[in-house]
């Protein structure tokens, strides 16, 4: 089960629990998710911070803070291995996928500020991730 923070078109925020992301997407596309306050079925997911509970003195010997650079490098590697690099054609490809002209797939690439604005206006969800150059590629 996974919990998502949701918001209806009238601005009401609420939480929904789903088997997985695909279950949410399927139910949302069928209009099955409704706001508990106003019954609107125009719902969007809201990104929410992850809460981690900790108390001082709980840290075990040998455990330290996470290596954020290592985590970022792992994310970058995953994206490189699993997303098609469409380069500067990112906006064009995202629009094609959104409107069903192209096959639905995970893509990565770059977009200008104006292109990002267009994607947002069209209701296309995307996220920006800064790629860090590995040390062995510095030269």
N, CA, C and O atoms as CSV, one atom per row, in Angstrom:
chain,resi,resn,atom,element,x,y,z
A,1,UNK,N,N,0.842,-1.191,0.000
A,1,UNK,CA,C,0.000,0.000,0.000
A,1,UNK,C,C,0.881,1.245,0.000
A,1,UNK,O,O,1.964,1.265,0.585
A,2,UNK,N,N,0.389,2.278,-0.669
A,2,UNK,CA,C,1.111,3.542,-0.721
A,2,UNK,C,C,0.102,4.666,-0.507
A,2,UNK,O,O,-1.016,4.618,-1.019
A,3,UNK,N,N,0.513,5.675,0.254
A,3,UNK,CA,C,-0.362,6.812,0.534
A,3,UNK,C,C,0.087,7.994,-0.312
A,3,UNK,O,O,1.280,8.279,-0.418
A,4,UNK,N,N,-0.877,8.676,-0.911
A,4,UNK,CA,C,-0.594,9.881,-1.679
A,4,UNK,C,C,-1.360,11.043,-1.077
A,4,UNK,O,O,-2.501,10.887,-0.642
A,5,UNK,N,N,-0.731,12.208,-1.054
A,5,UNK,CA,C,-1.441,13.435,-0.729
A,5,UNK,C,C,-2.126,13.871,-2.011
A,5,UNK,O,O,-1.497,13.945,-3.067
A,6,UNK,N,N,-3.415,14.159,-1.916
A,6,UNK,CA,C,-4.212,14.503,-3.092
A,6,UNK,C,C,-4.863,15.864,-2.910
A,6,UNK,O,O,-5.024,16.342,-1.788
A,7,UNK,N,N,-5.237,16.483,-4.026
A,7,UNK,CA,C,-5.929,17.769,-3.982
A,7,UNK,C,C,-6.959,17.772,-5.111
A,7,UNK,O,O,-6.675,17.347,-6.231
A,8,UNK,N,N,-8.164,18.262,-4.793
A,8,UNK,CA,C,-9.204,18.347,-5.812
A,8,UNK,C,C,-9.118,19.697,-6.518
A,8,UNK,O,O,-8.354,20.575,-6.118
A,9,UNK,N,N,-9.913,19.847,-7.572
A,9,UNK,CA,C,-9.892,21.084,-8.353
A,9,UNK,C,C,-10.399,22.283,-7.551
A,9,UNK,O,O,-10.205,23.428,-7.959
A,10,UNK,N,N,-11.047,22.026,-6.412
A,10,UNK,CA,C,-11.521,23.114,-5.552
A,10,UNK,C,C,-10.534,23.445,-4.437
A,10,UNK,O,O,-10.819,24.278,-3.578
A,11,UNK,N,N,-9.375,22.792,-4.453
A,11,UNK,CA,C,-8.322,23.110,-3.493
A,11,UNK,C,C,-8.351,22.329,-2.194
A,11,UNK,O,O,-7.532,22.585,-1.311
A,12,UNK,N,N,-9.267,21.384,-2.050
A,12,UNK,CA,C,-9.316,20.583,-0.825
A,12,UNK,C,C,-8.202,19.542,-0.846
A,12,UNK,O,O,-8.010,18.850,-1.846
A,13,UNK,N,N,-7.474,19.435,0.252
A,13,UNK,CA,C,-6.408,18.448,0.365
A,13,UNK,C,C,-6.864,17.256,1.184
A,13,UNK,O,O,-7.581,17.412,2.173
A,14,UNK,N,N,-6.448,16.060,0.772
A,14,UNK,CA,C,-6.783,14.847,1.512
A,14,UNK,C,C,-5.791,13.755,1.140
A,14,UNK,O,O,-4.976,13.924,0.233
A,15,UNK,N,N,-5.866,12.642,1.846
A,15,UNK,CA,C,-4.934,11.536,1.641
A,15,UNK,C,C,-5.678,10.347,1.055
A,15,UNK,O,O,-6.828,10.085,1.408
A,16,UNK,N,N,-5.015,9.634,0.161
A,16,UNK,CA,C,-5.597,8.432,-0.420
A,16,UNK,C,C,-4.599,7.291,-0.363
A,16,UNK,O,O,-3.398,7.503,-0.530
A,17,UNK,N,N,-5.092,6.077,-0.127
A,17,UNK,CA,C,-4.238,4.890,-0.055
A,17,UNK,C,C,-4.538,4.005,-1.253
A,17,UNK,O,O,-5.699,3.772,-1.590
A,18,UNK,N,N,-3.471,3.511,-1.899
A,18,UNK,CA,C,-3.619,2.713,-3.104
A,18,UNK,C,C,-2.651,1.537,-3.069
A,18,UNK,O,O,-1.652,1.561,-2.350
A,19,UNK,N,N,-2.959,0.514,-3.851
A,19,UNK,CA,C,-2.079,-0.651,-3.934
A,19,UNK,C,C,-0.711,-0.235,-4.468
A,19,UNK,O,O,0.322,-0.664,-3.955
A,20,UNK,N,N,-0.715,0.605,-5.504
A,20,UNK,CA,C,0.522,1.082,-6.110
A,20,UNK,C,C,0.187,2.280,-6.994
A,20,UNK,O,O,-0.976,2.672,-7.088
A,21,UNK,N,N,1.187,2.862,-7.638
A,21,UNK,CA,C,0.981,4.032,-8.491
A,21,UNK,C,C,0.044,3.709,-9.647
A,21,UNK,O,O,-0.790,4.534,-10.019
A,22,UNK,N,N,0.176,2.514,-10.219
A,22,UNK,CA,C,-0.681,2.134,-11.335
A,22,UNK,C,C,-2.150,2.104,-10.909
A,22,UNK,O,O,-3.027,2.504,-11.675
A,23,UNK,N,N,-2.419,1.632,-9.694
A,23,UNK,CA,C,-3.795,1.598,-9.188
A,23,UNK,C,C,-4.352,3.007,-9.069
A,23,UNK,O,O,-5.499,3.264,-9.434
A,24,UNK,N,N,-3.522,3.926,-8.550
A,24,UNK,CA,C,-3.966,5.318,-8.463
A,24,UNK,C,C,-4.276,5.852,-9.856
A,24,UNK,O,O,-5.347,6.418,-10.076
A,25,UNK,N,N,-3.345,5.677,-10.806
A,25,UNK,CA,C,-3.523,6.204,-12.164
A,25,UNK,C,C,-4.786,5.647,-12.812
A,25,UNK,O,O,-5.535,6.381,-13.458
A,26,UNK,N,N,-5.020,4.341,-12.637
A,26,UNK,CA,C,-6.197,3.711,-13.231
A,26,UNK,C,C,-7.485,4.282,-12.634
A,26,UNK,O,O,-8.406,4.647,-13.366
A,27,UNK,N,N,-7.543,4.357,-11.296
A,27,UNK,CA,C,-8.741,4.877,-10.644
A,27,UNK,C,C,-8.965,6.350,-10.984
A,27,UNK,O,O,-10.101,6.784,-11.175
A,28,UNK,N,N,-7.874,7.114,-11.058
A,28,UNK,CA,C,-7.989,8.536,-11.379
A,28,UNK,C,C,-8.498,8.726,-12.806
A,28,UNK,O,O,-9.359,9.571,-13.048
A,29,UNK,N,N,-7.973,7.947,-13.752
A,29,UNK,CA,C,-8.396,8.085,-15.153
A,29,UNK,C,C,-9.867,7.714,-15.340
A,29,UNK,O,O,-10.514,8.200,-16.267
A,30,UNK,N,N,-10.396,6.860,-14.471
A,30,UNK,CA,C,-11.801,6.459,-14.550
A,30,UNK,C,C,-12.709,7.354,-13.706
A,30,UNK,O,O,-13.918,7.130,-13.647
A,31,UNK,N,N,-12.130,8.373,-13.047
A,31,UNK,CA,C,-12.929,9.277,-12.221
A,31,UNK,C,C,-13.450,8.635,-10.955
A,31,UNK,O,O,-14.453,9.083,-10.398
A,32,UNK,N,N,-12.778,7.583,-10.489
A,32,UNK,CA,C,-13.243,6.845,-9.317
A,32,UNK,C,C,-12.817,7.475,-7.996
A,32,UNK,O,O,-13.340,7.112,-6.942
A,33,UNK,N,N,-11.876,8.413,-8.040
A,33,UNK,CA,C,-11.401,9.055,-6.813
A,33,UNK,C,C,-12.165,10.366,-6.662
A,33,UNK,O,O,-12.172,11.200,-7.567
A,34,UNK,N,N,-12.806,10.537,-5.511
A,34,UNK,CA,C,-13.563,11.769,-5.284
A,34,UNK,C,C,-13.119,12.441,-3.996
A,34,UNK,O,O,-12.692,11.790,-3.043
A,35,UNK,N,N,-13.230,13.746,-3.996
A,35,UNK,CA,C,-12.891,14.541,-2.820
A,35,UNK,C,C,-13.915,14.254,-1.719
A,35,UNK,O,O,-15.118,14.296,-1.979
A,36,UNK,N,N,-13.465,13.966,-0.502
A,36,UNK,CA,C,-14.409,13.694,0.584
A,36,UNK,C,C,-15.166,14.943,1.039
A,36,UNK,O,O,-16.151,14.841,1.770
A,37,UNK,N,N,-14.711,16.109,0.612
A,37,UNK,CA,C,-15.345,17.354,1.040
A,37,UNK,C,C,-16.395,17.836,0.048
A,37,UNK,O,O,-17.484,18.245,0.450
A,38,UNK,N,N,-16.075,17.793,-1.262
A,38,UNK,CA,C,-16.994,18.369,-2.250
A,38,UNK,C,C,-17.397,17.376,-3.344
A,38,UNK,O,O,-18.177,17.720,-4.231
A,39,UNK,N,N,-16.877,16.160,-3.287
A,39,UNK,CA,C,-17.196,15.084,-4.235
A,39,UNK,C,C,-16.668,15.323,-5.656
A,39,UNK,O,O,-17.072,14.621,-6.583
A,40,UNK,N,N,-15.779,16.294,-5.841
A,40,UNK,CA,C,-15.162,16.513,-7.154
A,40,UNK,C,C,-14.301,15.302,-7.499
A,40,UNK,O,O,-13.636,14.740,-6.628
A,41,UNK,N,N,-14.313,14.901,-8.772
A,41,UNK,CA,C,-13.443,13.796,-9.180
A,41,UNK,C,C,-12.273,14.283,-10.044
A,41,UNK,O,O,-11.615,13.482,-10.707
A,42,UNK,N,N,-12.022,15.566,-10.034
A,42,UNK,CA,C,-10.849,16.137,-10.706
A,42,UNK,C,C,-9.743,16.236,-9.658
A,42,UNK,O,O,-9.644,17.223,-8.928
A,43,UNK,N,N,-8.918,15.196,-9.600
A,43,UNK,CA,C,-7.943,15.018,-8.526
A,43,UNK,C,C,-6.524,15.046,-9.084
A,43,UNK,O,O,-6.264,14.532,-10.172
A,44,UNK,N,N,-5.607,15.652,-8.325
A,44,UNK,CA,C,-4.185,15.607,-8.678
A,44,UNK,C,C,-3.396,15.169,-7.457
A,44,UNK,O,O,-3.787,15.408,-6.315
A,45,UNK,N,N,-2.265,14.516,-7.736
A,45,UNK,CA,C,-1.355,14.145,-6.648
A,45,UNK,C,C,-0.540,15.360,-6.270
A,45,UNK,O,O,-0.163,16.159,-7.127
A,46,UNK,N,N,-0.269,15.498,-4.977
A,46,UNK,CA,C,0.560,16.588,-4.472
A,46,UNK,C,C,1.823,15.957,-3.910
A,46,UNK,O,O,1.755,15.043,-3.088
A,47,UNK,N,N,2.977,16.445,-4.354
A,47,UNK,CA,C,4.224,15.912,-3.811
A,47,UNK,C,C,4.326,16.301,-2.350
A,47,UNK,O,O,4.059,17.444,-1.979
A,48,UNK,N,N,4.713,15.342,-1.525
A,48,UNK,CA,C,4.797,15.606,-0.094
A,48,UNK,C,C,6.152,15.151,0.427
A,48,UNK,O,O,6.742,14.205,-0.095
A,49,UNK,N,N,6.641,15.829,1.460
A,49,UNK,CA,C,7.933,15.435,2.027
A,49,UNK,C,C,7.812,14.115,2.776
A,49,UNK,O,O,6.749,13.774,3.296
A,50,UNK,N,N,8.892,13.396,2.822
A,50,UNK,CA,C,8.931,12.138,3.566
A,50,UNK,C,C,9.244,12.468,5.019
A,50,UNK,O,O,10.184,13.210,5.303
A,51,UNK,N,N,8.472,11.928,5.919
A,51,UNK,CA,C,8.707,12.168,7.341
A,51,UNK,C,C,9.507,11.003,7.908
A,51,UNK,O,O,9.151,9.839,7.726
A,52,UNK,N,N,10.567,11.329,8.582
A,52,UNK,CA,C,11.396,10.307,9.213
A,52,UNK,C,C,11.489,10.636,10.689
A,52,UNK,O,O,11.958,11.708,11.070
A,53,UNK,N,N,11.035,9.702,11.519
A,53,UNK,CA,C,11.065,9.923,12.955
A,53,UNK,C,C,12.411,9.462,13.498
A,53,UNK,O,O,12.871,8.359,13.202
A,54,UNK,N,N,13.024,10.311,14.283
A,54,UNK,CA,C,14.272,9.905,14.929
A,54,UNK,C,C,14.390,10.617,16.263
A,54,UNK,O,O,13.803,11.676,16.485
A,55,UNK,N,N,15.155,10.013,17.132
A,55,UNK,CA,C,15.432,10.648,18.411
A,55,UNK,C,C,16.928,10.634,18.616
A,55,UNK,O,O,17.619,9.745,18.119
A,56,UNK,N,N,17.431,11.608,19.339
A,56,UNK,CA,C,18.870,11.678,19.586
A,56,UNK,C,C,19.312,10.455,20.371
A,56,UNK,O,O,18.566,9.919,21.191
A,57,UNK,N,N,20.530,10.027,20.107
A,57,UNK,CA,C,21.082,8.890,20.821
A,57,UNK,C,C,20.665,7.556,20.241
A,57,UNK,O,O,21.088,6.512,20.737
A,58,UNK,N,N,19.851,7.564,19.209
A,58,UNK,CA,C,19.380,6.340,18.594
A,58,UNK,C,C,20.379,5.778,17.595
A,58,UNK,O,O,20.300,4.606,17.226
A,59,UNK,N,N,21.310,6.601,17.161
A,59,UNK,CA,C,22.275,6.188,16.154
A,59,UNK,C,C,23.208,5.126,16.712
A,59,UNK,O,O,23.769,5.285,17.796
A,60,UNK,N,N,23.369,4.050,15.970
A,60,UNK,CA,C,24.236,2.955,16.388
A,60,UNK,C,C,25.659,3.243,15.937
A,60,UNK,O,O,25.866,3.957,14.956
A,61,UNK,N,N,26.633,2.699,16.638
A,61,UNK,CA,C,28.019,2.893,16.214
A,61,UNK,C,C,28.212,2.411,14.780
A,61,UNK,O,O,27.687,1.370,14.387
A,62,UNK,N,N,28.970,3.180,14.009
A,62,UNK,CA,C,29.224,2.826,12.622
A,62,UNK,C,C,28.188,3.377,11.663
A,62,UNK,O,O,28.395,3.364,10.449
A,63,UNK,N,N,27.066,3.865,12.199
A,63,UNK,CA,C,26.045,4.457,11.345
A,63,UNK,C,C,26.231,5.962,11.351
A,63,UNK,O,O,26.502,6.554,12.396
A,64,UNK,N,N,26.090,6.567,10.224
A,64,UNK,CA,C,26.223,8.011,10.122
A,64,UNK,C,C,25.142,8.566,9.229
A,64,UNK,O,O,24.150,7.904,8.924
A,65,UNK,N,N,25.358,9.777,8.824
A,65,UNK,CA,C,24.400,10.408,7.923
A,65,UNK,C,C,24.502,9.747,6.552
A,65,UNK,O,O,25.557,9.233,6.179
A,66,UNK,N,N,23.406,9.765,5.809
A,66,UNK,CA,C,23.440,9.163,4.473
A,66,UNK,C,C,24.436,9.898,3.573
A,66,UNK,O,O,24.655,11.100,3.724
A,67,UNK,N,N,25.017,9.180,2.663
A,67,UNK,CA,C,25.913,9.765,1.672
A,67,UNK,C,C,25.034,10.268,0.524
A,67,UNK,O,O,24.707,9.517,-0.395
A,68,UNK,N,N,24.656,11.552,0.591
A,68,UNK,CA,C,23.718,12.111,-0.373
A,68,UNK,C,C,24.265,12.087,-1.798
A,68,UNK,O,O,23.509,11.898,-2.751
A,69,UNK,N,N,25.556,12.276,-1.945
A,69,UNK,CA,C,26.142,12.229,-3.285
A,69,UNK,C,C,25.998,10.822,-3.870
A,69,UNK,O,O,25.690,10.657,-5.051
A,70,UNK,N,N,26.226,9.812,-3.025
A,70,UNK,CA,C,26.094,8.427,-3.479
A,70,UNK,C,C,24.635,8.133,-3.862
A,70,UNK,O,O,24.372,7.465,-4.861
A,71,UNK,N,N,23.695,8.638,-3.060
A,71,UNK,CA,C,22.279,8.454,-3.378
A,71,UNK,C,C,21.930,9.118,-4.706
A,71,UNK,O,O,21.248,8.525,-5.541
A,72,UNK,N,N,22.405,10.362,-4.900
A,72,UNK,CA,C,22.135,11.087,-6.145
A,72,UNK,C,C,22.730,10.345,-7.337
A,72,UNK,O,O,22.104,10.255,-8.393
A,73,UNK,N,N,23.940,9.816,-7.165
A,73,UNK,CA,C,24.580,9.070,-8.252
A,73,UNK,C,C,23.774,7.808,-8.580
A,73,UNK,O,O,23.670,7.421,-9.744
A,74,UNK,N,N,23.207,7.169,-7.554
A,74,UNK,CA,C,22.374,5.990,-7.778
A,74,UNK,C,C,21.114,6.328,-8.556
A,74,UNK,O,O,20.702,5.580,-9.442
A,75,UNK,N,N,20.505,7.459,-8.222
A,75,UNK,CA,C,19.311,7.905,-8.943
A,75,UNK,C,C,19.671,8.206,-10.395
A,75,UNK,O,O,18.956,7.807,-11.315
A,76,UNK,N,N,20.784,8.912,-10.594
A,76,UNK,CA,C,21.221,9.237,-11.954
A,76,UNK,C,C,21.452,7.962,-12.766
A,76,UNK,O,O,21.055,7.876,-13.928
A,77,UNK,N,N,22.087,6.991,-12.154
A,77,UNK,CA,C,22.369,5.728,-12.846
A,77,UNK,C,C,21.066,5.032,-13.231
A,77,UNK,O,O,20.936,4.507,-14.337
A,78,UNK,N,N,20.097,5.032,-12.303
A,78,UNK,CA,C,18.804,4.414,-12.586
A,78,UNK,C,C,18.127,5.103,-13.770
A,78,UNK,O,O,17.622,4.443,-14.678
A,79,UNK,N,N,18.123,6.436,-13.751
A,79,UNK,CA,C,17.492,7.190,-14.838
A,79,UNK,C,C,18.199,6.901,-16.165
A,79,UNK,O,O,17.543,6.673,-17.181
A,80,UNK,N,N,19.531,6.911,-16.156
A,80,UNK,CA,C,20.281,6.631,-17.392
A,80,UNK,C,C,19.968,5.240,-17.935
A,80,UNK,O,O,19.860,5.058,-19.148
A,81,UNK,N,N,19.822,4.253,-17.040
A,81,UNK,CA,C,19.588,2.869,-17.455
A,81,UNK,C,C,18.146,2.587,-17.867
A,81,UNK,O,O,17.901,1.680,-18.663
A,82,UNK,N,N,17.184,3.353,-17.337
A,82,UNK,CA,C,15.778,3.000,-17.510
A,82,UNK,C,C,14.928,4.015,-18.258
A,82,UNK,O,O,13.759,3.743,-18.533
A,83,UNK,N,N,15.478,5.176,-18.595
A,83,UNK,CA,C,14.721,6.199,-19.302
A,83,UNK,C,C,15.382,6.463,-20.652
A,83,UNK,O,O,16.607,6.548,-20.743
A,84,UNK,N,N,14.578,6.592,-21.686
A,84,UNK,CA,C,15.116,6.883,-23.017
A,84,UNK,C,C,15.559,8.341,-23.077
A,84,UNK,O,O,14.793,9.241,-22.730
A,85,UNK,N,N,16.783,8.570,-23.512
A,85,UNK,CA,C,17.315,9.928,-23.631
A,85,UNK,C,C,16.860,10.516,-24.963
A,85,UNK,O,O,17.314,10.096,-26.028
A,86,UNK,N,N,15.954,11.497,-24.889
A,86,UNK,CA,C,15.457,12.152,-26.099
A,86,UNK,C,C,16.098,13.521,-26.292
A,86,UNK,O,O,15.750,14.251,-27.220
A,87,UNK,N,N,17.035,13.866,-25.413
A,87,UNK,CA,C,17.792,15.114,-25.548
A,87,UNK,C,C,16.913,16.350,-25.562
A,87,UNK,O,O,16.011,16.495,-24.737
A,88,UNK,N,N,17.184,17.238,-26.506
A,88,UNK,CA,C,16.448,18.508,-26.575
A,88,UNK,C,C,15.045,18.333,-27.149
A,88,UNK,O,O,14.274,19.291,-27.187
A,89,UNK,N,N,14.706,17.133,-27.591
A,89,UNK,CA,C,13.357,16.860,-28.102
A,89,UNK,C,C,12.416,16.439,-26.972
A,89,UNK,O,O,11.335,15.909,-27.230
A,90,UNK,N,N,12.824,16.673,-25.724
A,90,UNK,CA,C,12.039,16.235,-24.569
A,90,UNK,C,C,10.602,16.755,-24.622
A,90,UNK,O,O,9.660,15.980,-24.454
A,91,UNK,N,N,10.428,18.039,-24.850
A,91,UNK,CA,C,9.087,18.630,-24.848
A,91,UNK,C,C,8.232,18.027,-25.951
A,91,UNK,O,O,7.079,17.663,-25.719
A,92,UNK,N,N,8.793,17.921,-27.152
A,92,UNK,CA,C,8.062,17.366,-28.287
A,92,UNK,C,C,7.632,15.927,-27.996
A,92,UNK,O,O,6.488,15.559,-28.263
A,93,UNK,N,N,8.534,15.117,-27.455
A,93,UNK,CA,C,8.216,13.722,-27.152
A,93,UNK,C,C,7.193,13.610,-26.024
A,93,UNK,O,O,6.287,12.779,-26.081
A,94,UNK,N,N,7.343,14.452,-24.994
A,94,UNK,CA,C,6.399,14.424,-23.869
A,94,UNK,C,C,4.987,14.765,-24.347
A,94,UNK,O,O,4.014,14.152,-23.908
A,95,UNK,N,N,4.880,15.741,-25.243
A,95,UNK,CA,C,3.571,16.116,-25.792
A,95,UNK,C,C,2.989,14.973,-26.630
A,95,UNK,O,O,1.796,14.685,-26.538
A,96,UNK,N,N,3.820,14.325,-27.440
A,96,UNK,CA,C,3.348,13.192,-28.251
A,96,UNK,C,C,2.820,12.070,-27.359
A,96,UNK,O,O,1.763,11.500,-27.627
A,97,UNK,N,N,3.560,11.762,-26.305
A,97,UNK,CA,C,3.142,10.704,-25.380
A,97,UNK,C,C,1.841,11.101,-24.689
A,97,UNK,O,O,0.919,10.295,-24.569
A,98,UNK,N,N,1.778,12.341,-24.241
A,98,UNK,CA,C,0.603,12.845,-23.523
A,98,UNK,C,C,-0.663,12.732,-24.378
A,98,UNK,O,O,-1.729,12.381,-23.874
A,99,UNK,N,N,-0.538,13.030,-25.665
A,99,UNK,CA,C,-1.702,13.015,-26.548
A,99,UNK,C,C,-1.891,11.690,-27.284
A,99,UNK,O,O,-2.739,11.592,-28.171
A,100,UNK,N,N,-1.105,10.666,-26.925
A,100,UNK,CA,C,-1.294,9.344,-27.489
A,100,UNK,C,C,-0.748,9.164,-28.893
A,100,UNK,O,O,-1.039,8.159,-29.542
A,101,UNK,N,N,0.033,10.111,-29.373
A,101,UNK,CA,C,0.621,10.010,-30.705
A,101,UNK,C,C,1.830,9.078,-30.677
A,101,UNK,O,O,2.134,8.413,-31.668
A,102,UNK,N,N,2.511,9.033,-29.542
A,102,UNK,CA,C,3.678,8.164,-29.380
A,102,UNK,C,C,3.416,7.186,-28.234
A,102,UNK,O,O,2.591,7.440,-27.356
A,103,UNK,N,N,4.128,6.076,-28.262
A,103,UNK,CA,C,4.017,5.039,-27.240
A,103,UNK,C,C,4.388,5.600,-25.863
A,103,UNK,O,O,5.346,6.363,-25.733
A,104,UNK,N,N,3.618,5.213,-24.837
A,104,UNK,CA,C,3.906,5.655,-23.474
A,104,UNK,C,C,5.195,4.997,-22.995
A,104,UNK,O,O,5.326,3.774,-23.030
A,105,UNK,N,N,6.147,5.815,-22.548
A,105,UNK,CA,C,7.428,5.301,-22.072
A,105,UNK,C,C,8.083,6.347,-21.184
A,105,UNK,O,O,7.675,7.508,-21.169
A,106,UNK,N,N,9.099,5.925,-20.447
A,106,UNK,CA,C,9.854,6.844,-19.602
A,106,UNK,C,C,10.914,7.522,-20.456
A,106,UNK,O,O,11.695,6.860,-21.139
A,107,UNK,N,N,10.932,8.851,-20.410
A,107,UNK,CA,C,11.915,9.597,-21.193
A,107,UNK,C,C,12.654,10.576,-20.298
A,107,UNK,O,O,12.177,10.958,-19.229
A,108,UNK,N,N,13.834,10.971,-20.765
A,108,UNK,CA,C,14.601,12.007,-20.089
A,108,UNK,C,C,15.188,12.897,-21.166
A,108,UNK,O,O,15.369,12.481,-22.311
A,109,UNK,N,N,15.482,14.125,-20.781
A,109,UNK,CA,C,16.049,15.061,-21.737
A,109,UNK,C,C,16.087,16.443,-21.127
A,109,UNK,O,O,16.055,16.599,-19.906
A,110,UNK,N,N,16.156,17.442,-21.984
A,110,UNK,CA,C,16.233,18.812,-21.486
A,110,UNK,C,C,15.150,19.664,-22.134
A,110,UNK,O,O,14.665,19.371,-23.226
A,111,UNK,N,N,14.790,20.726,-21.425
A,111,UNK,CA,C,13.766,21.648,-21.916
A,111,UNK,C,C,14.126,23.057,-21.467
A,111,UNK,O,O,14.725,23.255,-20.410
A,112,UNK,N,N,13.753,24.017,-22.277
A,112,UNK,CA,C,13.968,25.416,-21.910
A,112,UNK,C,C,12.887,25.832,-20.919
A,112,UNK,O,O,11.915,25.105,-20.715
A,113,UNK,N,N,13.051,26.979,-20.315
A,113,UNK,CA,C,12.042,27.497,-19.393
A,113,UNK,C,C,10.693,27.657,-20.067
A,113,UNK,O,O,9.658,27.358,-19.471
A,114,UNK,N,N,10.698,28.125,-21.299
A,114,UNK,CA,C,9.455,28.298,-22.053
A,114,UNK,C,C,8.803,26.945,-22.343
A,114,UNK,O,O,7.581,26.811,-22.274
A,115,UNK,N,N,9.623,25.947,-22.667
A,115,UNK,CA,C,9.091,24.605,-22.924
A,115,UNK,C,C,8.514,23.996,-21.648
A,115,UNK,O,O,7.486,23.320,-21.696
A,116,UNK,N,N,9.163,24.227,-20.513
A,116,UNK,CA,C,8.636,23.740,-19.233
A,116,UNK,C,C,7.270,24.361,-18.957
A,116,UNK,O,O,6.358,23.688,-18.477
A,117,UNK,N,N,7.139,25.645,-19.261
A,117,UNK,CA,C,5.865,26.348,-19.065
A,117,UNK,C,C,4.778,25.696,-19.928
A,117,UNK,O,O,3.654,25.489,-19.470
A,118,UNK,N,N,5.122,25.379,-21.172
A,118,UNK,CA,C,4.173,24.719,-22.074
A,118,UNK,C,C,3.738,23.370,-21.510
A,118,UNK,O,O,2.552,23.043,-21.521
A,119,UNK,N,N,4.695,22.589,-21.019
A,119,UNK,CA,C,4.365,21.279,-20.452
A,119,UNK,C,C,3.408,21.420,-19.270
A,119,UNK,O,O,2.442,20.665,-19.154
A,120,UNK,N,N,3.679,22.387,-18.396
A,120,UNK,CA,C,2.796,22.614,-17.239
A,120,UNK,C,C,1.401,23.013,-17.694
A,120,UNK,O,O,0.407,22.518,-17.163
A,121,UNK,N,N,1.321,23.917,-18.686
A,121,UNK,CA,C,0.020,24.371,-19.192
A,121,UNK,C,C,-0.776,23.224,-19.815
A,121,UNK,O,O,-2.006,23.220,-19.764
A,122,UNK,N,N,-0.079,22.260,-20.399
A,122,UNK,CA,C,-0.740,21.106,-21.018
A,122,UNK,C,C,-1.081,20.018,-19.997
A,122,UNK,O,O,-1.699,19.011,-20.342
A,123,UNK,N,N,-0.675,20.223,-18.738
A,123,UNK,CA,C,-0.975,19.251,-17.688
A,123,UNK,C,C,-0.043,18.054,-17.672
A,123,UNK,O,O,-0.395,16.991,-17.161
A,124,UNK,N,N,1.143,18.228,-18.229
A,124,UNK,CA,C,2.114,17.138,-18.279
A,124,UNK,C,C,3.011,17.220,-17.052
A,124,UNK,O,O,3.648,18.242,-16.798
A,125,UNK,N,N,3.049,16.134,-16.301
A,125,UNK,CA,C,3.857,16.096,-15.081
A,125,UNK,C,C,5.282,15.681,-15.425
A,125,UNK,O,O,5.499,14.739,-16.187
A,126,UNK,N,N,6.239,16.388,-14.862
A,126,UNK,CA,C,7.648,16.076,-15.061
A,126,UNK,C,C,8.400,16.568,-13.847
A,126,UNK,O,O,7.863,17.337,-13.050
A,127,UNK,N,N,9.634,16.136,-13.698
A,127,UNK,CA,C,10.457,16.675,-12.625
A,127,UNK,C,C,11.850,16.922,-13.149
A,127,UNK,O,O,12.327,16.251,-14.064
A,128,UNK,N,N,12.483,17.899,-12.548
A,128,UNK,CA,C,13.832,18.279,-12.941
A,128,UNK,C,C,14.815,17.632,-11.975
A,128,UNK,O,O,14.632,17.674,-10.758
A,129,UNK,N,N,15.852,17.040,-12.532
A,129,UNK,CA,C,16.868,16.395,-11.713
A,129,UNK,C,C,18.225,16.817,-12.241
A,129,UNK,O,O,18.547,16.553,-13.400
A,130,UNK,N,N,19.030,17.470,-11.407
A,130,UNK,CA,C,20.350,17.906,-11.877
A,130,UNK,C,C,21.299,16.716,-11.973
A,130,UNK,O,O,21.507,15.997,-10.996
A,131,UNK,N,N,21.859,16.520,-13.135
A,131,UNK,CA,C,22.820,15.435,-13.306
A,131,UNK,C,C,24.205,15.907,-12.916
A,131,UNK,O,O,24.696,16.923,-13.407
A,132,UNK,N,N,24.836,15.140,-12.010
A,132,UNK,CA,C,26.174,15.449,-11.516
A,132,UNK,C,C,27.159,14.650,-12.353
A,132,UNK,O,O,26.962,13.458,-12.591
A,133,UNK,N,N,28.192,15.294,-12.784
A,133,UNK,CA,C,29.212,14.624,-13.588
A,133,UNK,C,C,30.080,13.763,-12.666
A,133,UNK,O,O,30.670,14.288,-11.721
A,134,UNK,N,N,30.173,12.449,-12.920
A,134,UNK,CA,C,31.047,11.599,-12.101
A,134,UNK,C,C,32.498,12.060,-12.215
A,134,UNK,O,O,32.899,12.630,-13.229
A,135,UNK,N,N,33.282,11.807,-11.161
A,135,UNK,CA,C,34.676,12.262,-11.121
A,135,UNK,C,C,35.491,11.760,-12.301
A,135,UNK,O,O,36.350,12.483,-12.806
A,136,UNK,N,N,35.239,10.528,-12.752
A,136,UNK,CA,C,36.041,9.986,-13.846
A,136,UNK,C,C,35.706,10.612,-15.201
A,136,UNK,O,O,36.394,10.340,-16.185
A,137,UNK,N,N,34.654,11.453,-15.274
A,137,UNK,CA,C,34.291,12.134,-16.514
A,137,UNK,C,C,34.698,13.603,-16.492
A,137,UNK,O,O,34.329,14.348,-17.400
A,138,UNK,N,N,35.444,14.040,-15.484
A,138,UNK,CA,C,35.789,15.450,-15.345
A,138,UNK,C,C,36.671,15.973,-16.476
A,138,UNK,O,O,36.640,17.172,-16.751
A,139,UNK,N,N,37.434,15.149,-17.124
A,139,UNK,CA,C,38.368,15.627,-18.145
A,139,UNK,C,C,37.763,15.693,-19.498
A,139,UNK,O,O,38.433,16.078,-20.456
